[in-house]
Amino acid sequence: MKIAVIGRGTSSIITTLVCLSRGHSVEIFYDPQTPPVDVGESTTPHIGNLIFKTLDICVGELVDRDICAFKNGNYFLDWGVGKPFKHHFFNETAFQFNTIKFNQHLHSILKENGVIYHPVRIDEYSYLFNERKVLINGIKYDFLISCSGWKESDEYISPPIETVNSAILFQKNHIEDPLYTAHRATEDGYQFELPFPKKNSSNCGYLFNRKYCDPNQILEKMKLEYPDCRKIEWNPQYSKKLIQNELEAYNGNRLFFVEPLQALTLRFYEVFAHYICDFVENTSYKCFAESNLSYMRRMYSYFETLSYHYKFGSIYESSFWKGIKEQSINFLSFNQNVLDLEVFKQNILHYKRTNGAENYATIGTFDVLSLKDIYEGMTGKSLF
């Protein structure tokens, strides 16, 4: 299939890689006047595996070229009972990166591998339903995937739990741990820290919710220590549908963005790109309904995962932490598998007995072993 992708951000790259891995050709449209977003991002191991599978480039090569830095997991500080703990990946490695540098490098490789780029802003396109084609800038495509950033409309839903929606981005000359993304609880929310050992610095984001504090006051306070810091804000939301119609789907921020905890967003963009390809390869009303249903179920599991982290609270008894802890506990009360420790224990034992061959107890992208790590780290108690 000939697929058009609108946008050139990280989600566009992930979507393109999935499409290429499934045997489709891709052309990318982007607005050359829109500057790329200069932030730090991190991944789960799935993204590195996708790059290797599609482009035959391993994470180690990207680290050697100073495109990214290794990541073994996440380091939590002051969450739960306050004792620091690490949430490791399951015998796999991920990476963290500066968005502009990483995206420019991957786009250049994709171009070398035959992906065609159109530096044209796309505001309108036509559906040729009789021909089963999308007409974009005079060119016909079999399908369109829009990854061009979020927009405000009634086709989006607010998340069932209200976490963070603002950030102060800055860089500091300190590394908490060279191989882990730090998640440091603060009175207003939490602060992520992405270490880049070769530069002996961390890309950081001080995350908070505008409902509980004044963004401008926080910005002025942060500027006293980090004069070059900057503020970003967003409205957490997700689309009512993944597949919009028989010729178009959303992904990236156009589909959803809630917050960056545990780098789950990029993982879900990969999952949803596969759902889109499933539909492209089997266009039918049944597949349309099943793909959108699977998407909504995945979004529910995503909110379960966020709630599972927040329900343990932090060392702070601030308005933010009291509010999010209560929301999370109430949300999870509808799913006993998340709360019942005996279910955890039985599934962990089953997982070990079968050597991981079966694992039907999952929350979001985390298997029960990962949930065990978070439970023990947050509570300071052993599960067994």
C-alpha positions in Angstrom: 0.0 0.0 0.0 1.0 3.6 -0.7 0.6 5.4 2.6 0.9 9.2 3.3 2.0 10.4 6.7 1.5 14.0 7.8 4.1 15.3 10.3 7.8 14.8 11.0 7.9 14.4 14.7 8.9 11.3 16.7 5.5 9.7 16.3 5.8 10.2 12.5 9.1 8.3 12.5 7.6 5.5 14.6 4.5 5.2 12.4 6.7 5.2 9.3 8.9 2.5 10.7 5.9 0.3 11.5 4.5 0.8 8.0 7.8 -0.1 6.4 8.2 -3.2 8.5 4.8 -4.3 7.3 5.8 -3.9 3.7 4.1 -0.6 2.8 5.6 2.4 1.0 5.5 5.8 2.8 5.7 9.4 1.8 5.9 12.1 4.5 4.4 15.6 4.2 5.5 18.3 6.7 5.4 22.1 7.1 8.9 23.4 6.6 8.0 26.6 8.4 7.1 24.8 11.7 10.2 24.3 13.8 10.8 20.9 15.4 10.1 20.7 19.1 13.3 20.9 21.1 12.7 18.5 24.0 14.3 15.5 25.6 12.5 12.1 25.2 13.0 8.6 26.3 11.8 5.2 25.2 10.9 1.7 26.3 12.9 -1.2 24.6 10.2 -1.7 22.0 11.3 1.4 20.0 15.0 0.3 19.7 13.8 -3.2 18.6 11.6 -1.5 15.9 14.5 0.5 14.6 16.7 -2.6 14.5 14.1 -4.7 12.8 13.3 -2.1 10.1 16.6 -0.3 9.5 19.2 -2.8 10.9 20.6 -0.2 13.3 21.0 -1.2 16.9 20.9 1.2 19.9 24.6 0.8 20.4 25.4 2.3 17.0 23.2 5.3 17.8 25.0 5.7 21.1 28.4 5.5 19.5 27.3 8.3 17.1 26.2 10.4 20.1 22.6 10.3 18.7 21.2 8.9 22.0 22.1 7.5 25.4 21.5 4.1 26.9 18.6 3.6 29.3 18.2 0.5 31.5 15.0 1.6 33.2 13.5 4.3 35.5 14.6 5.6 38.8 11.9 6.7 41.2 12.7 9.2 44.0 10.3 10.3 46.8 7.4 8.4 45.3 5.3 6.1 47.6 7.0 5.8 51.0 9.9 7.8 49.7 12.6 5.2 49.5 14.4 5.4 46.0 13.9 2.4 43.8 14.6 1.3 40.2 12.1 -0.1 37.8 14.2 -2.2 35.4 13.3 -3.3 31.9 13.0 -7.0 31.4 16.5 -7.9 30.2 16.4 -5.3 27.5 17.8 -1.8 26.9 16.1 1.4 25.7 17.5 4.9 25.1 16.9 8.6 25.7 17.5 11.3 23.2 17.3 15.0 22.2 14.3 15.2 19.9 15.8 17.4 17.2 19.1 15.5 16.9 17.5 12.1 16.9 14.7 13.0 14.5 17.0 14.6 12.0 19.2 11.5 12.0 16.4 9.0 11.6 14.7 11.1 8.8 18.0 11.2 6.9 18.2 7.4 7.1 14.6 6.9 6.1 15.2 9.1 3.1 18.2 7.0 2.1 15.9 4.0 2.4 13.4 5.3 -0.1 10.9 7.3 2.0 9.8 10.3 -0.1 9.5 13.7 1.7 7.2 16.6 0.7 8.1 19.9 2.5 4.6 21.2 2.1 2.0 22.3 4.7 -1.2 20.3 4.3 -4.4 21.9 5.5 -6.8 20.2 3.2 -7.1 16.9 1.4 -9.8 15.0 -0.4 -11.3 11.5 0.0 -12.0 9.7 -3.3 -14.2 7.0 -1.8 -15.3 5.6 -5.1 -11.6 4.9 -5.9 -10.6 4.1 -2.3 -7.9 6.8 -2.5 -6.9 10.0 -0.6 -5.9 13.0 -2.8 -3.1 15.1 -1.2 -1.5 17.9 -3.1 -2.6 16.3 -6.3 -1.1 12.8 -5.5 -3.3 9.8 -4.8 -2.6 7.5 -1.8 -4.2 4.3 -0.5 -4.3 5.6 3.1 -3.5 8.6 5.2 -2.1 8.7 8.8 -2.1 12.1 10.4 0.6 12.7 13.1 0.6 16.5 12.8 0.0 17.4 16.4 -3.0 17.8 18.6 -6.0 20.0 17.9 -9.0 21.2 19.8 -12.4 19.8 18.8 -15.3 17.7 20.1 -13.8 14.6 18.6 -11.5 14.3 21.7 -12.2 13.0 25.3 -10.6 14.2 28.5 -8.8 11.5 30.5 -10.6 9.9 33.4 -7.8 10.9 35.8 -6.2 14.4 35.8 -2.4 14.2 36.2 0.0 16.8 34.9 -0.6 19.3 32.1 2.3 21.7 32.2 6.1 21.6 32.3 9.1 23.8 32.7 11.9 22.4 30.5 15.5 23.0 31.4 19.0 21.5 31.4 21.2 20.9 34.5 24.8 19.8 34.9 23.9 16.9 37.1 23.2 13.2 36.5 21.3 11.2 39.1 22.2 7.9 37.5 23.8 7.6 34.0 21.6 4.7 32.8 18.1 5.5 34.2 15.5 8.2 33.6 14.8 9.8 37.0 11.2 10.4 38.1 11.6 12.7 41.1 8.4 13.5 43.0 7.9 17.2 43.9 5.3 19.1 45.8 3.7 20.1 42.5 4.0 16.8 40.6 7.3 15.3 39.5 10.4 16.1 37.6 11.9 13.8 34.9 15.6 13.8 34.3 17.1 12.3 31.2 20.9 11.7 31.6 23.4 12.2 28.8 26.7 11.0 30.2 28.9 12.2 27.3 27.7 15.8 28.1 27.6 15.3 31.9 24.2 16.9 31.9 20.5 16.0 32.1 17.5 17.2 30.1 14.8 17.9 32.6 11.1 18.7 32.9 9.4 20.0 36.0 5.8 18.7 35.6 2.7 20.1 37.3 -1.0 20.7 37.0 -2.3 24.2 36.3 -5.3 23.5 38.5 -3.1 23.5 41.6 -0.5 26.2 41.0 0.3 29.2 38.8 2.5 28.3 35.9 4.0 31.8 35.7 5.1 31.7 39.3 6.7 28.4 38.9 8.5 29.6 35.7 9.9 32.7 37.5 11.0 30.6 40.4 12.8 28.1 38.0 14.4 31.0 36.1 16.4 32.0 39.2 18.4 28.8 38.9 17.9 27.9 35.2 17.7 31.2 33.2 17.2 29.5 29.9 14.2 27.3 31.0 10.9 27.5 29.1 7.3 26.6 29.8 5.0 24.4 27.8 1.4 23.6 28.4 -1.1 21.1 26.9 -4.6 19.8 27.4 -4.5 16.0 28.0 -6.9 14.4 25.6 -7.5 11.4 23.3 -9.4 10.9 20.1 -12.7 9.0 20.2 -11.4 6.9 17.3 -8.1 5.6 16.0 -9.4 4.8 12.5 -11.4 7.9 11.4 -12.8 6.4 8.3 -11.9 3.9 5.6 -9.1 6.2 4.3 -7.6 7.9 7.3 -6.3 7.3 10.9 -4.7 9.4 13.6 -1.5 8.7 15.5 1.0 10.7 17.6 -0.3 13.8 19.4 -3.1 14.0 16.8 -4.4 10.8 18.4 -3.6 11.4 22.1 -1.2 12.9 24.6 -1.7 12.7 28.3 1.8 12.9 30.0 5.3 11.5 29.7 5.4 9.1 32.7 7.6 6.0 32.0 7.8 6.9 28.3 4.6 5.0 27.6 3.4 7.4 25.0 5.9 6.4 22.3 5.3 2.7 23.0 1.5 3.2 22.5 2.2 5.1 19.2 4.0 2.0 18.0 1.1 -0.3 19.1 -1.5 1.9 17.4 0.5 2.1 14.2 0.2 -1.7 14.0 -3.5 -1.5 14.6 -3.7 0.9 11.7 -1.7 -1.4 9.5 -4.1 -4.3 10.5 -7.0 -2.2 9.2 -5.1 -1.1 6.0 -4.4 -4.7 5.2 -8.0 -5.8 5.9 -10.3 -3.0 5.1 -13.7 -4.0 6.3 -16.3 -2.7 8.7 -15.5 -5.5 11.1 -11.8 -4.6 11.2 -12.8 -0.9 11.5 -14.8 -1.7 14.6 -12.3 -4.2 16.1 -9.4 -1.8 15.6 -11.2 1.1 17.3 -12.3 -1.2 20.1 -8.8 -2.4 20.6 -7.6 1.2 20.7 -10.1 2.2 23.4 -9.2 -0.9 25.5 -5.5 0.0 25.2 -6.2 3.6 26.3 -8.1 2.2 29.3 -5.1 0.1 30.2 -2.9 3.2 29.8 -4.9 5.0 32.4 -4.8 1.9 34.6 -1.0 2.1 34.4 -0.8 5.8 35.2 -3.3 5.3 38.1 -1.2 2.4 39.5 1.8 4.7 39.8 -0.1 7.6 41.3 -2.2 5.6 43.8 0.8 5.1 46.1 1.2 8.9 46.4 4.5 10.4 47.4 6.3 12.0 50.4 4.3 15.1 49.8 0.9 15.8 51.2 0.2 18.7 48.8 -3.1 19.4 47.0 -1.8 17.8 43.8 -0.8 14.5 45.5 -3.9 14.3 47.6 -6.1 14.9 44.5 -4.3 12.5 42.1 -4.0 9.8 44.7 -7.7 9.9 45.4 -8.6 9.9 41.7 -6.3 7.0 41.0 -7.6 4.8 43.9 -11.2 5.5 42.7 -10.4 4.7 39.1 -8.6 1.4 40.0 -11.4 0.3 42.3 -13.2 -0.9 39.1 -10.5 -3.4 38.4 -9.8 -5.9 41.1 -6.9 -7.4 39.3 -4.9 -4.3 39.9 -5.6 -4.2 43.7 -5.7 -7.9 44.6 -2.2 -8.9 45.7 -3.1 -12.6 45.7 -3.8 -12.3 42.0 -0.4 -10.8 41.5 1.3 -13.6 43.4 -0.5 -16.4 41.6 0.3 -14.9 38.2 3.9 -14.3 39.0 4.3 -17.9 40.1 2.5 -19.1 36.9 4.8 -16.9 34.8 7.9 -18.4 36.4 6.5 -22.0 36.1 5.9 -21.6 32.4 9.2 -19.7 31.9 7.3 -16.7 30.6 5.6 -18.8 27.8 2.2 -17.5 29.1 1.4 -14.2 30.7 -2.2 -13.2 30.7 -2.0 -10.7 33.6 -1.0 -7.4 32.1 -1.7 -3.8 32.9 -0.8 -1.4 30.1 2.6 -2.4 28.8 3.8 -3.8 32.1 3.7 -7.5 32.9 3.1 -8.7 36.5 6.9 -8.8 37.2 7.2 -5.1 36.5 4.1 -4.4 38.6 5.8 -6.3 41.4 8.8 -4.1 41.2 6.7 -0.9 41.4 4.6 -2.3 44.2 7.6 -3.2 46.3 9.4 0.0 45.5 6.4 2.3 46.2 5.3 0.5 49.5 8.6 -0.6 50.8 7.0 -4.1 51.4 7.9 -7.4 49.9 5.1 -9.0 47.8 6.1 -12.5 49.1 
